[in-house]
């Protein structure tokens, strides 16, 4: 099978879309009320050390994805165990994103349509995209990202009439501790979820920097998210925690006379693209892991089955939207910590130790 390759620019666009993904639907830091923008900044800064680790892992093993690296470092049995853990995490994360999308459409746009139908429609498109390969997904992301940013800028400008700058005050009224606590949630969702991207950067063109991909993507996506959070605060103020989908509510309040209103339908395009890219990468990562585990020649042979199982899991994950919201902002950060921090740290330390040991042998 011919190895797929993606350019540095395409990888950055893919990462930006991945980070924004379901974050544009769910928002971040809503529990911190008008300090949510500080939560975004804290989560972004907190993610920098783990991003360095992710990029270093890829830099040490150019041309290899996370699953290849795990087997090289830990051998057959421990490697298989670590691989299974990451396959589960990617599969579960994909199901979470699909359910976020399903709840969003079911709550605000198509309440009469069964949620399973909307989720199935999404996963079928993702299955098609994953079967086409990471090159097609990355090029699609590179084409669509400028359109998304253009829409975001236009909506920001149209929303100036609804902005109330006083809504951001008082800053740190409840102190710094709540911001740090909620900031840990912003670190886990969405910034540290980029551990999934370790399954993509193995396809990065030779001699391209994984550091540049990670930091460029993180900076751009993080800045966009923080700007949108500020917009939501200026429009909604301390009511932010009262809404499950604050960005949608904030945009729905934009109205210019009688001729320009209900523009949240246009913004839904951004949500759909972000969710499509994020779900597709989770599905791709899962299928590559299963293919590695069972020594399959091509991951594409199991994409359809895995995608359908993913949507079934998404359907039974929560009882209702309140359950989903509680998991996302109160439980997920603890659940994801081993996958996002502990396991990458073990991989990083083991890799550095083994490479230094091999270098010493060569010197002798």
Residue, then its C-alpha position, 0 to 999 in steps of 0.5 A: x500500500x502506498x504511504x499517504x503524505x500530507x503537507x505541513x500546511x494541510x496538517x496545521x489546517x487539519x489540527x485547527x479544525x480538530x481542536x475547534x471541532x465540537x468545542x464550537x458547539x459546547x464552548x469552554x469555561x461556561x462554569x466560570x461565567x464572565x471569566x470563561x475567557x481566562x479559562x481559555x487562556x489558562x487551558x491553552x497555556x497549560x497544554x503547552x508542556x504536553x504539546x511539546x511532548x507530543x511533538x517530540x515523540x513524533x520528531x524522534x520517530x519520523x514517518x511513524x504513527x503512535x501505534x508503531x512507536x508504542x510497539x517499538x518501545x514496549x514490545x509485543x505484549x505491553x505494546x498491545x495493552x497500550x494500543x488497546x487503551x488508545x483504540x478505546x480512547x479514540x473510539x469513545x472520543x469519536x462517539x462523544x463528538x457524534x453525540x454532541x452533534x446529535x444533541x445540538x441538532x436535536x435541541x436547536x434545529x431538528x427536534x422532530x427528527x430522531x437523534x439516531x438519524x442525524x448521528x448516522x448521517x454524520x458518521x456515514x459521511x465520516x466513513x466515506x472521508x476516512x475510506x478516501x484517506x488522510x490526504x483527502x481529509x487534510x486537503x478538504x480541511x485546507x480548502x474549508x478552513x479559510x471559508x470558516x474563518x471568513x464566516x467567523x469574522x463576518x459574524x463577529x462584525x455583525x455582532x458588534x451591535x449586541x456587544x456589551x463590554x461591561x458584561x466582562x466585569x468584574x474580572x476574577x470576582x470569584x477569585x483565581x481558584x475557580x478559573x484554575x479548576x475550570x481551566x483544567x477542564x479546558x486543558x482536557x477538552x479540547x487542547x490535550x485531545x490533540x494526542x489523537x493527532x499522533x496518529x496523523x503526523x506519521x503521514x507528515x512529509x519528510x523533514x517537516x516540523x511536528x513542532x511547527x504543526x502543533x504550535x501553529x495549530x494550537x495558537x490559531x485554534x486557541x485564539x479563535x476559541x478565546x475570541x468566540x468565548x469573549x463574544x459570548x460573554x459580551x452578548x450573554x454576560x453571566x447567563x453563560x452557564x444557563x445555555x448548553x450551546x452558548x455560541x449558537x444562542x449568542x449568534x441567534x441574537x444578532x439582528x440588523x433591522x428586519x432584513x438580516x436575522x437568523x444567521x445562526x443557520x449559516x454559522x451551523x456550517x462551521x459546526x458541521x465542518x469541525x465535527x466532521x473533521x474531528x470525528x473522522x480523525x477519531x475514526x481513522x485513529x481507531x481503525x489504524x489501531x485495530x488494523x495494527x493490533x490484528x495485523x490487517x493489511x489495510x485499515x479501510x476494510x474495517x472503517x464501515x463496521x467501526x463507524x457504525x459501532x461508534x454511532x451505536x455507542x454514541x446513541x447509548x452514552x447519555x440519558x439526556x443533554x444534562x447528562x452529556x453536559x455534566x460529563x463534558x465539564x465535570x467528569x471528562x477531564x479526570x477520565x482523559x488524563x491518563x490518555x492525554x498526559x500519563x501514557x504520553x509521558x511514559x512513551x516520551x521518557x522511554x523513547x528518550x532513554x532508549x535513543x540515548x542508550x542506542x547512541x552510547x552503544x554507537x559511540x563505543 
